[in-house]
C-alpha cells in the first residue's frame, strides 16, 4: 500500500474536525439498536425486546451522561470536547438528534408492531376498545388488586408537590370539586410491584380472523385512568396524563476523604434512591400546556429536557412480552456447548480433572457459544473442593445475585483455602448488589478487597494456586467479560485458561498491586492498565508504521466496545497515513472519523448489532508475519487506559490465535448484522450483493460451534 502522506507532511491530528462527538456517537449506536426493532427480518417478539433495550439504554444515558453534562453547564464549565463542543452545545445537539428517533420509535410501535402483534394473537388494547364484559372483568380486577395499592397525592397549598422518584411512571390528574371554584391537581404513582400490562383471562381474549388470542390485555395506566372515581370519590375527573422522570443517578464518592469506601458508597446509594436533580421529563404529548408547565416548573426542568410522547410512556416495559411462550416469534433458542477439547469428556465430565485439561495446553472459550457454567464456573467450583488447591484469587466487577461463583468462593473459604475477592464497589448500578455479596464473602472468611483509590478495577482475572507433587502450579483465567452466569448467555466474551508460568507470575504481581502496596512497573506477558497498556498498544501501532516505512506490510484489526481515546486515535491516523491497513470492529461509541482523504483513508470501521451483545475485545497486529493477537477487558477509551485496572493477554498458541483470527474474519465479512461507519458519521448497514446469501456473525458462529460438537 502506497502511503497517502509523505513523512514530513505536517498535520494537526488534534483538530476537532477529525473526531466524532462521544455522546452523539453513542446515540448513533442506540439508533442501530432501534433498527433491529424496525427490521422485519427480526422475529416479532425480539423486535419488542429491541424496543425495550433502546428505551432502557436511554434511561442510563440520561442518568449518567446527560446528567454529567448538565452538571458541567451548571458549574460554568466551557472546556471543549475532543470534537470541539462545549457541554451546552452537546446537550442541545443530543436533543436535536434524539427527538426524531423517539418519535419514530413510538409511531412504529403504534402503527406497525401493535397491528402485527394482533395478527399473531397478541392484543395490546386501549381501554376504549374493550367490550362491556372485558371492562367489567378489568374493573373488578382493579378494585381487588390495584386500588388497595395506590396512593393518590393531592397538590395544593397544604400539600406541596410530591417528590417524583427516578424512572417511576406517574399519572397527573386534574379534578374538580363540585363545591369549589377552580381545578385541583393530584399525582398517582404507579408502583413497580404492579404489572405494567394487565391480562384478560383466556375466555375474554380478542379474536383475529376467527383465531383466539394467546394474550390480550391493556396497559395498567389505562385501567387506573378509567377507574379514577374510586380514588377521588365525589370529585369530577377532568383530565389524566402519564409522565415519567429521569434523575441524575451517578455516584459521587470522594475516595480520598472516605475512611471506609464501603460505607461511603452505601451513603451515596441512599442518595441515589432519593434521586438527584431531574434531567429528563417524558410526558404524554396531549398534556395541556398549563399542566405541562406546572410539572416542568416543579421539577425544575427546561424545554430541552422535555420529551413529548405520543403513545405509551416507558417502552422499556415491553420486555414483559418476551416471557410469552411463543418460540416461533423469537430467535431460535441457543444452548451453549463445550469447547471441542472438552467434548470428549462427555459422560465422565464431573469426575475429570479440569486442571489436567489446562496442563495439556492453553484453552480458549467463547461465550455464549461455549458454556460458561461448564468452563469458567467449573474452573472455580472445582478449585473450591480440590484438596490440592491452596488459594483462589479473583476480581468481581459484576456478577448475578444468585451466583454459583460466589457460593464456590464461600465454600472454598470454609474448606480452609486462602480466598481473595476483589469486589469493585464502583461498578455502576451494581454497587448495591456488590456490597451485599462482599459482606457475605467477608462473613465466610474470604479476604475482600475493595479496589484502589482513584482506579476502578475492571479487569476479569482469576488465579488458582495448586500444590502438585513437589511444586506450586498456578492456573489462570483472563477474560473479556464479567463473571456473571446470566449475562454470559447474552454477551459475547472470550476467556483464556492457562498454566503458563509467566502468566501465573504476572497475575500474582497484579493481585499484589491490587491488595497490597506493590507498585509493579512491568509485566512479563500481560498488558496492564494503568501501568503499561497504553504504551504497549501505542508501540505496537507504531511498529506497524515502521514496517510500512521500511517497505513492508502494516495490518491492524481491533475489536472493542468503544473507541474514544484521542491519543490512540491520533496514532491510528498516523498509521493510516503510513499505509497501514486498519479494520476496526467497534460496537458502540467511535470517535475516530474513518475514510478522510489523506488522514484515515486506510481505516474502515464496522459495528456488529444482533441477538448477542458484542462485548469481547480482540487486538491483532500483523508484525511482518510474526503475528500477535491479544484479548482482554480494556477498550481503547481514556478511562480504560488511564483510570482503570485492566489486563490484556497475548494468545500465543497458534491454533487459538487462528481461532481468534477466524472470529475477526467472520465479522469483517458480515453482510447482515454489520454497519459501516462513513466519514460523515452515518452508519450504513451492509447488504448481500447480487445472489450472495446473508452472512450473519452470530448465526455463523452458532453453526460452527454446533458443527464442532457433532464432528468431535
C-alpha distance (Angstrom), angle and dihedral (degrees) to the residues before:
residue distance angle dihedral
X1 . . .
X2 3.77 . .
X3 3.82 112.1 .
X4 3.78 112.6 -109.7
X5 3.80 93.2 -142.8
X6 3.75 134.0 33.4
X7 3.77 117.9 -114.5
X8 3.79 94.5 -109.2
X9 3.83 96.0 51.2
X10 3.80 108.7 120.4
X11 3.76 116.0 -141.7
X12 3.77 128.9 165.9
X13 3.78 99.7 -128.3
X14 3.80 90.1 -177.5
X15 3.80 90.8 65.9
X16 3.85 106.9 128.2
X17 3.81 91.0 -132.0
X18 3.79 89.0 72.8
X19 3.82 93.9 60.5
X20 3.79 138.4 68.9
X21 3.78 121.0 -137.2
X22 3.80 113.2 -100.3
X23 3.81 96.4 -137.1
X24 3.80 95.4 44.2
X25 3.81 89.9 47.0
X26 3.79 89.2 54.4
X27 3.81 90.1 52.0
X28 3.81 88.0 53.3
X29 3.80 88.1 53.7
X30 3.79 89.9 52.9
X31 3.80 89.1 48.5
X32 3.81 87.0 60.0
X33 3.78 88.9 51.6
X34 3.81 89.5 52.2
X35 3.79 90.3 50.1
X36 3.80 89.6 63.6
X37 3.82 86.6 60.8
X38 3.81 91.2 49.4
X39 3.81 95.3 44.9
X40 3.81 111.2 98.8
X41 3.82 89.2 -152.2
X42 3.81 88.0 69.9
X43 3.85 112.9 88.5
X44 3.80 111.5 -103.3
X45 3.81 100.9 -110.3
X46 3.79 89.7 42.3
X47 3.80 86.6 57.6
X48 3.79 88.7 58.2
X49 3.81 88.2 48.5
X50 3.80 91.5 55.3
X51 3.82 89.9 46.8
X52 3.80 87.3 55.4
X53 3.81 93.8 45.5
X54 3.81 91.0 50.5
X55 3.82 89.3 54.7
X56 3.81 97.1 43.1
X57 3.81 89.9 47.5
X58 3.80 88.4 55.8
X59 3.80 91.0 50.5
X60 3.80 91.2 59.5
X61 3.81 91.8 41.2
X62 3.79 91.0 57.3
X63 3.80 95.1 40.6
X64 3.81 91.9 54.1
X65 3.79 116.1 13.6
X66 3.81 101.1 32.9
X67 3.80 90.3 39.4
X68 3.80 89.4 54.0
X69 3.79 92.9 50.1
X70 3.80 91.4 48.9
X71 3.80 90.3 51.6
X72 3.80 89.4 52.3
X73 3.80 91.2 51.1
X74 3.81 91.4 48.9
X75 3.81 89.9 49.6
X76 3.80 91.0 51.7
X77 3.81 94.2 -113.6
X78 3.80 111.5 165.0
X79 3.80 99.2 169.1
X80 3.79 110.5 139.8
X81 3.79 122.6 -120.3
X82 3.79 121.6 -125.4
X83 3.81 88.6 -86.7
X84 3.82 94.0 48.5
X85 3.81 102.8 -101.0
X86 3.80 128.3 133.7
X87 3.83 119.2 -133.4
X88 3.82 89.6 -105.6
X89 3.80 92.1 52.3
X90 3.79 90.8 49.4
X91 3.80 91.9 52.5
X92 3.78 91.7 50.6
X93 3.80 93.5 48.3
X94 3.81 92.2 46.4
X95 3.80 88.6 60.0
X96 3.80 93.1 45.8
X97 3.81 92.8 51.0
X98 3.80 97.2 39.8
X99 3.81 103.8 46.5
X100 3.83 95.9 67.8
X101 3.82 89.4 48.4
X102 3.80 92.3 53.6
X103 3.80 92.1 46.7
X104 3.80 89.4 50.9
X105 3.81 91.9 48.0
X106 3.80 94.4 52.9
X107 3.78 95.7 41.3
X108 3.79 90.9 50.8
X109 3.78 92.3 48.4
X110 3.82 92.8 50.1
X111 3.80 99.5 39.4
X112 3.80 103.2 32.5
X113 3.79 114.0 17.2
X114 3.81 99.7 42.2
X115 3.84 92.2 52.5
X116 3.82 90.1 43.3
X117 3.80 90.1 51.4
X118 3.80 89.7 51.2
X119 3.81 90.1 54.5
X120 3.80 86.5 55.8
X121 3.81 93.9 49.8
X122 3.82 96.8 -99.8
X123 3.79 110.4 120.3
X124 3.81 120.8 -169.4
X125 3.79 99.9 -175.7
X126 3.78 137.7 -172.2
X127 3.77 116.1 -123.8
X128 3.81 90.6 -117.5
X129 3.83 89.5 60.5
X130 3.81 93.7 58.7
X131 3.78 122.6 106.0
X132 3.80 120.1 -128.2
X133 3.80 94.6 -97.0
X134 3.79 91.5 52.4
X135 3.80 91.8 47.1
X136 3.78 91.8 50.4
X137 3.78 91.9 52.9
X138 3.80 94.0 47.1
X139 3.80 93.7 45.1
X140 3.80 89.6 53.6
X141 3.81 89.0 47.2
X142 3.79 88.5 52.7
X143 3.81 93.1 52.1
X144 3.78 93.0 48.1
X145 3.82 104.4 37.2
X146 3.80 110.2 17.1
X147 3.79 109.4 29.3
X148 3.85 95.1 63.1
X149 3.82 91.3 54.3
X150 3.81 98.8 50.2
X151 3.80 124.8 93.3
X152 3.81 115.2 -165.6
X153 3.80 112.4 -155.3
X154 3.79 119.2 -152.8
X155 3.80 118.3 -142.9
X156 3.78 117.1 -151.3
X157 3.83 138.1 112.7
X158 3.81 90.6 -65.9
X159 3.82 93.9 41.4
X160 3.84 111.4 50.4
X161 3.78 121.5 -151.5
X162 3.81 105.7 -72.8
X163 3.77 125.2 -120.9
X164 3.81 109.4 -95.1
X165 3.78 108.8 -145.8
X166 3.78 123.1 -135.5
X167 3.82 116.2 -79.9
X168 3.80 93.4 -6.4
X169 3.80 119.6 145.4
X170 3.80 111.9 -126.9
X171 3.78 141.4 -179.1
X172 3.80 121.2 -138.5
X173 3.79 106.3 -152.6
X174 3.80 126.1 -165.7
X175 3.80 112.6 -159.3
X176 3.78 137.2 173.5
X177 3.78 127.9 -143.0
X178 3.81 107.4 -141.7
X179 3.82 89.2 -143.7
X180 3.82 97.3 50.4
X181 3.78 139.1 60.4
X182 3.79 120.8 -112.5
X183 3.77 133.9 14.0
X184 3.79 131.4 -64.6
X185 3.75 128.3 -144.3
X186 3.82 129.1 -144.2
X187 3.76 136.8 173.5
X188 3.79 128.0 -143.2
X189 3.78 119.9 -166.2
X190 3.80 114.3 -151.4
X191 3.82 103.1 -137.8
X192 3.78 116.9 -129.6
X193 3.81 89.5 -132.4
X194 3.81 86.8 74.3
X195 3.82 121.3 77.4
X196 3.81 115.2 -106.1
X197 3.80 92.6 -138.9
X198 3.81 120.6 45.7
X199 3.82 114.5 -152.0
X200 3.77 128.9 -146.2
X201 3.80 119.6 -135.0
X202 3.79 115.4 -95.2
X203 3.80 94.2 -104.8
X204 3.83 90.7 57.3
X205 3.78 95.8 46.1
X206 3.79 124.4 122.6
X207 3.77 124.6 -101.7
X208 3.79 128.2 -138.3
X209 3.78 117.1 -159.1
X210 3.77 88.9 -22.2
X211 3.81 95.0 -48.4
X212 3.79 117.7 123.6
X213 3.81 115.7 -125.4
X214 3.77 124.6 -107.5
X215 3.80 91.6 -152.2
X216 3.80 129.9 11.6
X217 3.77 124.8 173.3
X218 3.78 148.9 118.3
X219 3.80 136.4 -117.0
X220 3.79 111.7 -88.5
X221 3.82 94.0 -124.1
X222 3.80 90.1 62.3
X223 3.79 91.7 52.7
X224 3.81 90.7 49.4
X225 3.81 92.0 46.1
X226 3.80 91.7 55.6
X227 3.80 92.6 48.4
X228 3.79 99.7 47.3
X229 3.80 91.6 119.1
X230 3.80 87.1 73.7
X231 3.79 90.3 57.7
X232 3.82 97.2 41.9
X233 3.76 103.6 37.1
X234 3.79 113.6 -166.9
X235 3.81 93.7 12.8
X236 3.77 130.5 111.0
X237 3.82 112.1 -121.4
X238 3.79 108.8 -137.9
X239 3.79 105.9 172.8
X240 3.80 141.6 -14.1
X241 3.80 129.1 -164.8
X242 3.80 133.9 173.5
X243 3.79 125.0 -126.8
X244 3.78 140.0 168.8
X245 3.80 133.4 -157.8
X246 3.80 129.5 -148.1
X247 3.80 117.3 -158.8
X248 3.77 137.2 -167.1
X249 3.81 103.5 -86.1
X250 3.80 102.6 169.2
X251 3.79 115.6 121.4
X252 3.78 119.4 -122.7
X253 3.80 108.6 -161.1
X254 3.79 119.7 172.4
X255 3.79 95.8 -147.6
X256 3.79 94.8 -176.1
X257 3.80 89.4 57.9
X258 3.82 96.3 43.1
X259 3.78 115.1 96.3
X260 3.81 89.0 -172.0
X261 3.80 116.1 29.3
X262 3.80 91.5 -165.2
X263 3.80 92.8 57.4
X264 3.80 92.5 41.5
X265 3.78 92.1 55.7
X266 3.80 91.9 44.9
X267 3.80 88.8 56.5
X268 3.80 90.8 49.2
X269 3.80 90.3 49.8
X270 3.79 89.0 55.9
X271 3.81 88.3 54.3
X272 3.81 90.2 49.1
X273 3.81 90.6 53.9
X274 3.76 88.5 55.1
X275 3.79 87.3 42.9
X276 3.74 135.6 -136.5
X277 3.76 127.3 -106.9
X278 3.80 119.0 -41.6
X279 3.80 113.4 -97.1
X280 3.82 100.9 173.4
X281 3.81 137.4 25.3
X282 3.79 118.0 -163.1
X283 3.77 109.8 -167.3
X284 3.77 137.4 171.1
X285 3.80 107.3 -90.9
X286 3.81 93.3 -131.9
X287 3.82 92.9 59.6
X288 3.84 109.1 127.2
X289 3.78 115.8 -107.4
X290 3.81 95.1 -115.8
X291 3.80 94.3 51.5
X292 3.80 91.2 43.8
X293 3.81 90.6 51.7
X294 3.82 91.1 49.5
X295 3.80 92.8 54.1
X296 3.80 91.5 45.3
X297 3.79 91.8 50.6
X298 3.80 94.1 48.4
X299 3.80 91.6 48.3
X300 3.82 93.3 43.6
X301 3.79 94.1 -128.3
X302 3.79 127.4 143.6
X303 3.78 130.1 -136.6
X304 3.81 91.4 -94.5
X305 3.82 88.8 59.4
X306 3.82 94.6 55.6
X307 3.80 123.1 92.0
X308 3.80 115.6 -170.0
X309 3.79 110.6 -145.3
X310 3.78 121.4 -154.4
X311 3.79 101.6 -159.2
X312 3.78 132.4 -0.1
X313 3.79 116.0 8.0
X314 3.83 113.5 -136.5
X315 3.79 107.1 24.3
X316 3.78 89.1 -176.3
X317 3.80 85.0 90.4
X318 3.82 90.2 69.1
X319 3.81 86.9 88.3
X320 3.83 83.5 83.7
X321 3.81 90.5 79.6
X322 3.79 92.9 61.0
X323 3.81 85.7 75.9
X324 3.81 91.8 66.8
X325 3.83 111.6 108.8
X326 3.81 94.6 -121.2
X327 3.79 106.5 125.9
X328 3.82 92.9 171.2
X329 3.83 89.3 64.0
X330 3.81 94.3 50.9
X331 3.77 137.7 62.5
X332 3.77 112.3 -77.9
X333 3.80 107.1 -90.0
X334 3.77 116.9 -100.3
X335 3.78 123.8 -147.2
X336 3.78 114.3 -164.5
X337 3.79 116.9 -127.2
X338 3.77 136.2 -157.2
X339 3.82 121.5 -91.0
X340 3.80 110.4 -97.7
X341 3.83 93.1 -104.5
X342 3.79 90.3 58.6
X343 3.79 97.5 42.8
X344 3.79 92.5 82.7
X345 3.80 87.0 64.3
X346 3.81 92.7 65.2
X347 3.78 108.5 133.3
X348 3.80 96.1 17.2
X349 3.75 94.8 49.1
X350 3.80 98.8 114.3
X351 3.76 94.2 56.1
X352 3.78 96.8 43.0
X353 3.77 124.5 104.6
X354 3.81 107.2 -114.1
X355 3.79 89.7 -167.6
X356 3.81 89.9 59.6
X357 3.81 89.1 58.3
X358 3.81 90.3 54.2
X359 3.81 91.6 47.7
X360 3.81 87.8 58.0
X361 3.81 88.9 63.2
X362 3.79 143.9 -56.3
X363 3.80 114.7 -52.3
X364 3.81 124.5 -149.7
X365 3.81 121.5 -159.2
X366 3.80 126.6 -167.8
X367 3.80 116.1 -162.0
X368 2.99 137.8 -120.7
X369 3.79 87.4 15.8
X370 3.80 88.8 56.3
X371 3.76 120.1 47.1
X372 3.79 115.6 -98.0
X373 3.80 94.9 -164.5
X374 3.80 94.5 52.4
X375 3.80 95.5 45.3
X376 3.81 117.8 25.1
X377 3.78 95.8 21.4
X378 3.78 91.7 44.2
X379 3.82 91.1 49.6
X380 3.81 89.2 60.5
X381 3.81 99.7 36.6
X382 3.81 91.6 49.2
X383 3.80 90.1 50.1
X384 3.81 89.9 51.6
X385 3.81 92.4 62.8
X386 3.81 100.9 29.1
X387 3.83 107.2 110.6
X388 3.81 90.6 -150.0
X389 3.81 94.2 58.1
X390 3.79 110.7 99.2
X391 3.80 102.2 178.2
X392 3.80 142.7 12.5
X393 3.79 120.8 -163.6
X394 3.79 123.9 177.9
X395 3.78 144.7 154.7
X396 3.80 120.9 -122.8
X397 3.79 115.7 -162.2
X398 3.80 99.1 156.1
X399 3.78 128.5 -4.5
X400 3.79 135.5 162.8
X401 3.79 122.8 -90.8
X402 3.81 93.5 -113.4
X403 3.79 96.2 36.9
X404 3.82 115.8 169.4
X405 3.81 86.0 -154.1
X406 3.80 91.6 63.5
X407 3.80 89.4 48.5
X408 3.80 89.8 50.4
X409 3.81 92.0 52.3
X410 3.80 90.2 50.9
X411 3.81 90.5 49.0
X412 3.80 90.5 48.8
X413 3.80 90.5 53.8
X414 3.80 90.2 49.1
X415 3.80 87.7 52.2
X416 3.79 89.6 58.4
X417 3.78 99.0 -105.5
X418 3.78 123.8 142.9
X419 3.81 102.4 -106.9
X420 3.78 123.6 -175.6
X421 3.80 122.9 -178.5
X422 3.76 121.5 -176.4
X423 3.81 103.1 -155.5
X424 3.79 114.4 -166.5
X425 3.78 104.5 -141.1
X426 3.81 91.8 -175.0
X427 3.83 95.5 63.2
X428 3.80 97.6 131.0
X429 3.83 114.6 -108.6
X430 3.82 90.6 -2.7
X431 3.81 95.1 74.8
X432 3.79 95.3 104.5
X433 3.79 93.6 45.9
X434 3.81 90.7 49.3
X435 3.81 92.4 48.8
X436 3.81 90.8 53.2
X437 3.79 93.0 50.9
X438 3.79 92.7 42.6
X439 3.80 89.9 58.3
X440 3.80 92.4 48.4
X441 3.79 90.4 49.9
X442 3.80 92.3 49.0
X443 3.79 91.4 48.9
X444 3.81 88.8 53.8
X445 3.80 92.5 53.7
X446 3.79 98.6 -100.1
X447 3.80 114.7 145.7
X448 3.79 102.1 -119.5
X449 3.79 120.4 -164.1
X450 3.79 122.2 -172.0
X451 3.79 101.0 -153.0
X452 3.76 134.7 -106.3
X453 3.78 131.0 -49.4
X454 3.79 110.0 -98.3
X455 3.81 94.2 6.0
X456 3.78 129.0 90.3
X457 3.81 112.3 -145.6
X458 3.78 103.3 -132.2
X459 3.80 99.9 154.3
X460 3.83 119.1 117.1
X461 3.79 107.2 -142.7
X462 3.80 140.1 141.4
X463 3.80 126.8 -170.6
X464 3.81 121.6 -167.7
X465 3.80 120.0 -171.0
X466 3.81 115.5 -156.7
X467 3.80 134.7 -178.2
X468 3.80 109.1 -130.1
X469 3.79 118.6 177.7
X470 3.81 105.0 -57.2
X471 3.80 99.0 -16.8
X472 3.75 143.9 62.9
X473 3.81 114.0 -113.7
X474 3.81 122.1 -163.4
X475 3.80 122.8 -152.9
X476 3.78 123.1 -167.0
X477 3.76 140.8 -166.5
X478 3.81 116.0 -163.4
X479 3.78 114.5 -177.3
X480 3.76 145.9 173.6
X481 3.81 96.6 -136.8
X482 3.76 142.8 51.0
X483 3.78 125.4 -83.2
X484 3.79 89.7 -109.7
X485 3.83 119.6 130.8
X486 3.81 92.4 -161.0
X487 3.80 99.6 51.8
X488 3.81 89.4 40.6
X489 3.81 86.3 73.6
X490 3.81 92.2 54.9
X491 3.83 106.5 29.5
X492 3.79 124.5 68.5
X493 3.79 108.9 -129.4
X494 3.78 139.3 158.5
X495 3.77 131.7 -140.6
X496 3.80 134.2 -173.6
X497 3.81 121.9 -150.0
X498 3.77 114.3 -162.9
X499 3.78 144.2 152.7
X500 3.81 95.0 -159.4
X501 3.78 108.5 146.6
X502 3.79 93.9 -133.0
X503 3.80 93.5 52.1
X504 3.80 91.2 47.0
X505 3.81 90.7 50.1
X506 3.81 91.1 47.1
X507 3.79 93.5 52.7
X508 3.80 89.8 46.7
X509 3.80 88.7 55.4
X510 3.81 91.8 44.9
X511 3.80 92.8 51.6
X512 3.81 89.7 48.6
X513 3.80 87.1 53.2
X514 3.80 89.8 51.2
X515 3.80 98.9 43.7
X516 3.79 105.1 30.6
X517 3.78 142.5 20.7
X518 3.79 97.5 -73.1
X519 3.80 114.0 135.7
X520 3.77 98.8 -165.9
X521 3.82 111.3 -168.9
X522 3.80 101.3 -177.8
X523 3.79 140.6 26.2
X524 3.77 133.2 -156.9
X525 3.80 100.1 -131.0
X526 3.78 113.7 -12.6
X527 3.79 126.3 81.4
X528 3.79 107.3 -134.6
X529 3.77 130.2 -169.1
X530 2.92 132.8 -108.8
X531 3.83 88.8 16.2
X532 3.80 110.8 55.4
X533 3.82 109.0 -21.1
X534 3.80 97.5 98.4
X535 3.80 94.0 44.4
X536 3.80 94.5 46.6
X537 3.81 94.0 47.2
X538 3.80 89.7 49.2
X539 3.81 91.1 47.8
X540 3.81 91.9 51.5
X541 3.81 91.9 50.6
X542 3.80 89.8 48.1
X543 3.80 89.9 48.4
X544 3.81 88.7 60.7
X545 3.82 88.2 50.3
X546 3.82 90.3 53.2
X547 3.80 91.5 50.4
X548 3.81 89.8 53.7
X549 3.80 92.5 47.3
X550 3.81 87.9 52.4
X551 3.80 91.5 53.9
X552 3.77 96.8 -97.9
X553 3.79 133.5 116.2
X554 3.79 124.6 -83.1
X555 3.80 121.2 -160.8
X556 3.83 133.1 167.6
X557 3.80 129.1 174.9
X558 3.79 116.3 -179.6
X559 3.79 129.0 177.0
X560 3.79 121.7 -167.1
X561 3.80 144.8 136.8
X562 3.80 97.4 -108.7
X563 3.81 139.6 6.8
X564 3.80 111.8 -157.9
X565 3.82 111.1 129.3
X566 3.82 110.9 115.3
X567 3.81 95.6 -152.6
X568 3.79 93.6 52.6
X569 3.82 91.4 45.7
X570 3.82 91.8 50.8
X571 3.81 89.9 50.4
X572 3.81 90.0 50.5
X573 3.81 88.7 51.8
X574 3.82 88.8 53.3
X575 3.79 89.2 49.9
X576 3.79 92.0 50.9
X577 3.80 91.0 50.8
X578 3.81 88.9 51.6
X579 3.81 90.5 54.5
X580 3.82 100.5 -100.6
X581 3.82 110.2 153.3
X582 3.80 107.2 -132.0
X583 3.80 129.0 -171.8
X584 3.78 117.0 -176.1
X585 3.80 123.7 -168.2
X586 3.80 104.0 -163.8
X587 3.79 116.6 169.6
X588 3.80 99.0 -167.3
X589 3.80 134.4 3.4
X590 3.80 117.2 21.5
X591 3.80 117.8 176.5
X592 3.81 92.8 175.2
X593 3.80 113.5 100.7
X594 3.83 108.9 -142.9
X595 3.79 130.2 -156.9
X596 3.83 97.2 28.1
X597 3.79 108.0 154.4
X598 3.78 110.1 -107.9
X599 3.82 92.8 2.6
X600 3.79 112.1 56.2
X601 3.82 105.0 0.7
X602 3.79 90.6 132.6
X603 3.79 97.2 48.6
X604 3.81 121.6 94.0
X605 3.79 122.8 -177.4
X606 3.79 127.7 -163.6
X607 3.79 133.2 174.4
X608 3.81 123.8 -150.2
X609 3.82 115.7 -146.9
X610 3.80 122.1 174.2
X611 3.78 147.9 107.1
X612 3.82 92.6 -38.4
X613 3.79 125.7 51.5
X614 3.81 107.9 -117.9
X615 3.80 103.8 -129.8
X616 3.81 106.1 148.4
X617 3.81 122.5 107.5
X618 3.81 120.3 -145.6
X619 3.81 126.8 173.1
X620 3.82 120.9 -167.8
X621 3.83 126.2 -173.6
X622 3.82 121.1 -176.8
X623 3.82 94.5 -151.7
X624 3.83 96.0 -173.2
X625 3.78 91.7 -57.1
X626 3.81 94.8 -46.4
X627 3.78 88.6 104.7
X628 3.77 122.3 -159.3
X629 3.79 124.7 -164.9
X630 3.80 129.3 -177.9
X631 3.79 138.8 -173.2
X632 3.79 128.6 -167.0
X633 3.77 151.1 123.7
X634 3.81 100.3 -77.3
X635 3.78 131.4 98.4
X636 3.79 121.0 -162.3
X637 3.79 91.3 -97.8
X638 3.80 125.2 125.5
X639 3.79 90.9 -120.1
X640 3.82 92.1 54.1
X641 3.79 94.4 46.0
X642 3.80 99.0 40.8
X643 3.81 112.6 14.7
X644 3.78 105.3 36.6
X645 3.77 137.6 62.0
X646 3.81 105.8 -116.9
X647 3.79 136.1 165.7
X648 3.81 126.2 -152.5
X649 3.79 119.2 -179.0
X650 3.79 132.9 -161.8
X651 3.80 115.4 -120.7
X652 3.79 102.8 -142.1
X653 3.80 103.8 169.8
X654 3.85 105.1 104.8
X655 3.81 92.3 -139.9
X656 3.80 93.8 49.6
X657 3.80 92.0 44.5
X658 3.81 87.4 52.6
X659 3.82 90.0 51.6
X660 3.80 90.5 53.5
X661 3.80 91.7 48.3
X662 3.80 88.8 51.3
X663 3.81 90.4 54.2
X664 3.80 90.3 51.3
X665 3.81 91.2 46.9
X666 3.81 92.3 51.7
X667 3.78 90.9 52.3
X668 3.80 94.2 47.5
X669 3.84 89.2 51.9
X670 3.82 93.8 47.9
X671 3.81 113.4 126.2
X672 3.81 97.9 171.4
X673 3.81 109.8 46.9
X674 3.81 98.9 22.2
X675 3.80 124.1 101.5
X676 3.80 120.2 -166.4
X677 3.80 118.7 -141.6
X678 3.80 114.2 -134.6
X679 3.79 126.5 -153.5
X680 3.83 90.9 -105.6
X681 3.81 92.1 59.0
X682 3.79 98.3 -103.6
X683 3.79 122.5 126.4
X684 3.80 119.8 -139.6
X685 3.78 118.5 -162.0
X686 3.78 112.2 -127.3
X687 3.81 116.1 -119.4
X688 3.82 133.1 -162.4
X689 3.78 111.3 -95.2
X690 3.78 122.4 -132.9
X691 3.80 110.7 -33.8
X692 3.81 93.4 -16.4
X693 3.78 117.4 133.8
X694 3.81 122.7 -123.5
X695 3.80 110.8 -89.7
X696 3.79 106.7 -154.9
X697 3.81 115.4 -173.9
X698 3.77 95.6 -145.6
X699 3.81 95.0 44.2
X700 3.80 92.4 47.8
X701 3.80 92.9 49.1
X702 3.81 91.5 47.6
X703 3.82 90.2 50.4
X704 3.81 92.6 47.3
X705 3.79 90.9 49.4
X706 3.82 92.7 48.8
X707 3.79 91.1 47.9
X708 3.79 92.0 50.8
X709 3.79 88.1 53.5
X710 3.82 92.6 50.6
X711 3.78 95.1 45.4
X712 3.79 97.6 49.1
